[in-house]
């Protein structure tokens, strides 16, 4: 097995987290009372319970390195996540950064920031 990392993010309620991520193509592959794992292609997210988390105070985040952030962004919108600047969940459209890459952002229902990044070509 090659080396890889999986982000560990908080979930106020596993059922809600699984339902949200299913809207954007993630499937639940493991759950017990203390842990949940979701996968979408080569992406894996792991969640731990944090029922008292205030999403407005969350500082959890991770990055998805992707070949096509525009397609992912369109899929997130199609899943019903609003493009907005406040509240959660929400998505920010990808834009080209000064370093040449394209970066967008998804804020999940628990306030975790997921940056989706496409390297410069």
Residue pairs with C-beta under 8 A, 6 or more apart in sequence:
4 44
6 37
6 44
6 45
6 46
7 45
7 46
7 62
8 46
8 47
8 48
9 45
9 46
9 47
9 48
9 60
9 62
9 108
9 110
9 112
10 47
10 48
10 49
10 50
10 53
10 58
10 60
10 110
10 112
11 17
11 36
11 47
11 48
11 49
11 50
11 110
12 49
12 50
12 51
12 52
12 53
12 55
12 109
12 110
13 51
14 31
14 36
14 47
14 49
16 109
17 36
17 38
17 47
17 108
17 109
17 110
18 26
18 28
18 31
18 36
18 38
20 89
20 108
20 109
21 38
21 40
21 45
21 108
22 28
23 79
23 80
23 81
24 40
24 72
24 75
24 76
24 79
24 81
24 106
25 40
25 41
25 75
25 79
26 38
26 39
26 40
26 43
26 45
27 38
27 39
27 40
28 36
28 37
28 38
29 37
29 38
29 39
30 36
30 37
31 37
33 49
34 48
34 49
35 46
35 47
35 48
36 46
36 47
37 44
37 45
37 46
37 47
38 44
38 45
38 46
38 47
39 45
43 64
45 62
50 110
53 110
53 111
54 111
55 88
55 109
55 110
55 111
56 111
57 111
58 110
58 111
58 112
58 113
60 110
60 111
60 112
60 113
61 112
61 113
61 114
61 115
62 112
62 113
62 114
62 115
63 114
63 115
63 116
63 117
64 72
64 114
64 115
64 116
64 117
65 117
65 118
65 119
66 72
66 116
66 117
66 118
67 118
68 118
69 94
69 102
69 103
69 104
69 116
69 117
69 118
70 94
70 102
72 104
72 116
73 91
73 93
73 94
73 104
73 116
76 91
76 106
77 83
77 91
81 89
81 90
81 91
81 106
82 89
82 90
82 91
83 90
83 91
83 92
83 93
84 90
84 91
85 92
88 107
88 108
88 109
88 110
88 111
89 106
89 107
89 108
89 109
90 106
90 107
91 104
91 105
91 106
91 107
92 104
92 105
92 106
93 104
94 102
94 103
94 104
94 116
94 118
95 102
95 103
95 104
96 102
97 103
99 120
100 120
101 117
101 118
101 119
101 120
102 117
102 118
103 115
103 116
103 117
103 118
104 115
104 116
105 113
105 114
105 115
105 116
106 113
106 114
106 116
107 113
107 114
108 114
